[in-house]
């Protein structure tokens, strides 16, 4: 197990380095002058020269990439003459438009995105596992057909359409919920949950469809195994068979999938946060693209890709830990 863990962590580090190289090449080595984008709209010749020097664009390509990786690991100083801007590790860049490190901007928005992602993932897990298990137990009946149709509908509906429908119904017509405005959890937990309820539902309905399909397949496979028939032949109650044995076998792939789904929700929440006015990372990157703030766009891209890579590694480790059939080679 230790050797498997070390190999997986080593492979994760390699993938993260390759990811950083690809992102750096996409934004800084393409034709054109990246300093023009990083400098902003109100840029003059003097400010452009300072931005080029701070970004290190006058250095060789391999030195630029080394400074990029070095900043993520140990931090980096952006200097232009007497003007020195320190970016502590992990440094994902420095925004010259807001005059602050990209990491600080991300940390300010991270609680909002994390609240949205984990809440939506928890709701999706409950809805998806319940629907998938019920669909497997009612195989061939009307209940299974209805749940399958609802699952396919939820999986194929874009999140912005679901969010718009929820806003129209609950905020405009029924007026039972206010338009979402983020309130920190530590200030008012009840108001925090109330304002995030509609965004949670909008994201959870799509992710619940994924959990439902995986749970249904796992439950059907478990129900056809020999030990399930043996337990039933011995007279074990159906409720005990489902709770102790069927559900455990069906949840094995779901547990591993949960880590990946949380990362995907955090990286795909841009439309949801923008639609509901939540000041999270998704809204930050939308504002940065609109303002052509290149360092912020690069930092968010690296963070999103890193979350997906780390989530896949966590999913592999969880799957190996909970499923004895997985060979740790």
N, C-alpha and C positions, 0 to 999 in steps of 0.2 A: 504493500500500500504506500509506503514512504517513497519508494522508487518511482511508482506511478505518479504520485503527487509532484515530485521534483521534475519529472519529465513534462508533465502538463504545465507546470509553472514556467519552465524554461521555454516551452513552445509558445506560451502566452507572451512572454517578453519579446521573443523574436517577432511575433505577429504585430505587437504594438510598435516595435521599431519600424517594421515595414509600413505599417499604417501611417506613422508620422512622416516617413519619407514620401509616401504617395501624396499625402495632404500637402506637404511642403512643396513638392514639385508642381502640384495642380495650381497653387496660388502664387508661388514666388518664382517659378522657373518657366512659366509660360511666356510667350511673346508679349512685350509691353513692359511698362515700368510699374511694379507693384507699389512703389512709393507714392505714385500719383493717387492711387486708390486709398492708401493708408493716410495720406496727408489730408484728405477730405475735400469738400467742395470749395471752401474758401481758402484755396492754397495759392501761395505766391512762390517765386523762385527761391527766395531765402528759406522759407519754411520747407520747400521741397528738398533742398540740399541738406537741411538738418535731419529731415525724415529719412533720407537715403543713408546718411551716416549712422543714425540710430538703429536702423534696420540691418546695418552691416552689408548692404548691397554692393559696396565697393570691394568686398573680399571674395576669394574664390568660392565656388559653389560648395565644395566639401566642408570648407570652414563655416559657411553659413548654416549648413545643416547640423554641423557639430554644435554650434552655439544654440541652435533650436532645441536639440536634444538635451544639451547641458542645462538650458534654462528650465526644462521640465524636471530635471533631477535635482539640481542644486541651486537654481535661481540664476538671475542674469541682471546685469547693469546695462541700461541703455544710455549712452553718453554722447553728448555733442558739445565739445568744448568744456565750458564750466557747468553746463546743465547735465546732471546725472539723475536718471530715474531708475530706481531699484525695483526689480520685480522678483519677489521671493518665490521659492519653489513651492509647489509645481507651477512654473511660469509658462503660461500658454500664450504669451504675447503681451503687448502693451498698446492700449488704445490712445492714440494721440489726439483724438477728438474730445474724449472725456478726461484725458490726462490721468488715467488710473490703470492698474494691471487688469488684464482680462480675467484672471483668476478671481480677483475681488468682485468683479461684476457678476461672475457666475455664482459665487458663493452667496451673494445677496439674493439672487433669484432661485437658488437651489431649493430652499424650503418649500416654495410654492410648487415647483415641478415635482418634488418628492412627495408632497402631500397628494397631488393629483395622481401620480403614478401608483403609489402604494394603495391608496384608497380604491382606485379603479381596479387594480389587480385583485385586491381582496374581494370586492363585490363580484368581479368576473369569475373568480374561483368558486365562490359559493353558487352562483347561478349556473355556471357551466357544468360543474360536477353534479349538481342536482339534476339538471336537465339530461345530461349524458347517462347517468345511472338509471333514471326513470325510463329513458328511451330504450336502454338495453333490457330492462326488466319487462317492458311492455312490447317486446319485439313482435312485429307482425300485426299489431293492433292500431286502432285509430290514434291513440296517444303518441305512438312512435312516429306516425306520419305527420302529425301536427308539429311535434317537437323538431323533427327533421326539417320541415318547411320553414319554421321560425328560425332555426339555426342557419340555414342557407341564406335566408333573407337578411339576418343580422350580419353575417359574414360578408355579404356583397354590398351592403349599404355604406356609403361614405360617411365618415364621422361628422363632417360639417352639415350633412343633411339631417342626421339624427339630432345634432345639437340645435339646429335651426327649428326643427319641429318641437323639440322640448321647450325651447324659449317661447315659441308662439303659444303653446298650450298652457304651460304653467306660469309664465310671466305676463303674457299679453292678454289671453282670454280668461283663464281661471283666476289669475292674480293671487295664487296661493303661495308663491315664492317670489322673493325679490330678485332683480337682476344680480347675478353673482358679483360680489366684491370681496376680494380676499381679506380675511381677518386671521392674524396669527393664532395658532393653536393655544399658545400660552396666554393670550389675552381673553379669549372667549371660546372654549371648546364647542359649545352648542352652535354659536354663530359661525364658527369655522366649518363645521360639518354641514350646516344649512346652505352656506354659500357654495360649497363644493359638491353638493348633491347632484345637480344637473350635469356638471362636467364629468363626475364619476359615472353616472348612468350612460352618458353619451359614449365614453370610451369602453365601459364595461360590456355593453351590449355586443360590441364587435369582438372583444377578446373572449367573452363568454362562449361565443360560437366555436372558437378554437378549442377551448377546454371541453366543451360538450362533445365534440367529435372525437377527441382523444380519449375521453372517459368512456364513451360508448364502445369504441373499438376495444379498449382494454377490458371492460366489463364483459363483453361478449366472449372474448378469448378466455378469460378466467372461468366463466360459467361453463365452458365446454371442456375444461380440464378434468382429469380423472379424479383428483382428490375432492372436487366439488360433488361429483356424483356419489363418491363414497360417503361423504358426510350426510348427504340426503338419504342414502340407503340405510344408514345407521339411525335415522330418525331425528337428526338434528333439525331444529326449527329453522324455517326459511329465513327469518329475521336474523338469526345468529350466523347462518351461512353467508348472508349478504354483508352483514356488518363486520364480521371477523376475518372473512376470507376473500369474498368477491371485491369488496371495496378496497382492501389492501392491495390486491393485485392490480386493480384498475388505476389506483392513484400513483403507482410507481412512475409511469412516464409523465404524469401531471406535475409531480413535485419537481422533476428535472426541467419541465417546460416553464414552470413559474418564473424562474430566474431570468430566462430569455424574454418572457413576455413583459416583465417589469422594465427591462432595458428598452424594449421596443416601444412601450408606452411612453417612456420618458423622451425618447428620440422622435416620436411621432406626434407629440402633443402640441406642435406649433400651431396648427389650425384650431385646436380646441382652446388653447390659451388665448389666442387672438380673438376668437369668436366670443368667448365669455369674459374677455377683458382681464384675464389673470396675469399679474406681473411676473411670469416665470421665464425660464430659459427660452422657451419657444417664442414668446413675445419679444425677448431680447434679440434673438437672431433675425426676426422679422424687421425690427427697428434698425438693426445693424446693416442689413441688406439694403434697406431703403436709404440709409445715410451713407452707404458705401464705406463702412468701417471695417476694412479688411482684417485687421488683427482679431477682432471679435468673431468674425465669421470663421476664421481659421481655428480659433480656440474652441468654439462650439462644435465644429466639425470633428476635431481631434477628441473632444470629450465624448461626443455621441458615439463615434467609432470605438473608442476605448471601453465604453460601457457595454456595448454589444459583445466585444471580444471577451471581457471579463465575465459577462453573464453566461456566455457559452462555456467558458472554463468551469464556472461554478455549477452549471447544469451537468456537465460531464462528471464532476467530482461527486455531486449529489446522487446521480444515477448509479455510479459505481459503489457508493456507500450503502444505498438502500436496496439494491438489487443484487443478490448473491450470484445470479447467473452471469453477471458481467465479469469477464476475465480481465484482470489488471495486468495487461501486457504492454 
